[in-house]
Amino acid sequence: MHECPLIPMGAITGKPSKAILTETLEAYRAQGITQFLIYPRSGCELEYLSDDWFGVCEHIITEATRLGFTSLWLYDEYNWPSGTCNKQIPQLHPEFAAQQLCAYPENGDIKTVVRKNPRMTDLMNPDAVDCFIAMTHDQYARRFSKYLGTLIKGFFTDEPDIAFFSYDHKEDILRMPYYSGLPEDYQRETGSDLFADIRTGLKNHSDFYQPVCNRLCAEKFRANFAERLSAWCARHNMVLTGHLMNEYSSNLALRCNGHPLRVLSAFSQPGMDEIFTQRSVATIEWLTLGTVMYAVEQRGNHGGLAELFALGPCDLTPAQIRRQLWLKALFGINRYVMAVAHLDSRGSAERKAYFHPFTRTQPWFLAYDALGAEATRAAAYATKSRKHRIGVRYPYAP
């Protein structure tokens, strides 16, 4: 069966009845949609990862099978960033809370301290990531093992982040990602003391130590998160997809990921985020597109995924959407996540900005089949070889 490259990002809101879920899937299927992403987010009134939640998932899987869907995708978190199991991990296991190296002035000198953020998981810690896998991925595997690698194609991870900082200490003049062992690794790399270099840099208005730290953090993030989740997915004949935090700015991308090219190229199906729908040459996220293209090519140029349109605006026309699909295809993207397909308006109860309704409430919903046909044509170009005439090195300092 032909697979449509469009994937509604199906936000499960309220406490949906089986009838509503069936009606929703039938409506998409009637318009040629063959894929669906199960997305727990704000507005869901079911306890995350409870029996009720898995009951909804089971009904979607059953109905998707009956209706002839080709692929389902599982979102690995409640809202974002991924890695906390709806903030449970850092609360239940304080030893797995994200660490940040902070500096602050005191008595004419600069002091350094390692703080923890109880709202985020340390994704450079392999034990913390194993805990995330056990609490999330393994639960899905226990319930739906026969569908993993067949109907269920992969897990979507959303904006995992090593710089999701706590700002509780207003006196801090520096915050940077930290993992246990960073000072020792820095010493081996440079022969210098990290904390002394930070104090010197702050006094001289220099962050000469940052590129080394970025590289070290990128390797930890890649090995302990991206490669670990990709390996879990591979064991279940699935792929790891999704995207990183803040791809559009080199400064933010390095801060949040160490190095986005190193981390994203460990995703078995790299992805990107472009929810603003920039439409002019001056504002299009060229850095984001270049980042995902690099990762896609590192994985053999078999395609990638994009989360699109969530900030719309919600009156985007099919012609404007069509142009975005072709733009993404030029950079290796052949799956297009249509964000956000809420079951109802409770999807924006907490996150009011994200409401581009890729649902039957759109006046042009009946044009989905034509849009899907256009997406299929665009996706066919995504995996063609590209001949680069110019290369731009992505440094470890912005």
ZITA-V845195 format. One record per helix or strand. SS is the DSSP state (A for helix, B for strand). FROM is the first residue (numbers start at 0). TO is the last residue. If there is no record, write none. Layout:
{{SS FROM TO} {SS FROM TO}}
This chain:
{{B 5 10} {B 13 13} {A 17 29} {B 34 38} {B 43 43} {A 50 66} {B 70 74} {A 87 91} {A 93 95} {B 96 105} {B 108 120} {A 125 134} {A 136 146} {B 147 147} {B 151 159} {B 171 177} {A 181 189} {A 193 202} {A 209 234} {B 238 243} {A 249 256} {A 259 263} {B 270 273} {A 285 297} {B 303 307} {A 317 329} {B 332 337} {A 344 347} {A 364 381}}
